[in-house]
């Protein structure tokens, strides 16, 4: 369904589970950044009433996920660490088209968001199926379902609001780029690492 070119090695879950404090901290900040991205899309595109409505709900949901992860961190005796630079996301951002028309930049920002949601969904699936902690496995399963819905929302808005972009062609370019990019990741206790 997601179209990702390379799936995460299930052994990545062992890396994540070996340092839960790190993966949970990274996960918390990923949720916060996802909320911020939804808010940025709203502020830059307020003329699309349905987008504003849907992305407001996503921003709220992402902050609820942030709170849930913070609660897990606290109940397990960890401390929320500082936000780290997400190299994976940074490299995706560089791939996004910023020149060209306003519509092209808007569509690429939606596709950027869809890509992050797709990879997060896939990583949460790996965690849900492979992590030994049953409570965390259920938690990540529920988040996997949520991320899949967000992925679909962003992709559908890109298709709805395109003016001068062949969204299917551009999405394939995103999938190809990310397929090459992700080969450098999967060895650290980061959601995209």
Order of alpha helices (4+ residues) and beta strands (2+ residues): alpha-alpha-alpha-alpha-alpha-alpha-alpha
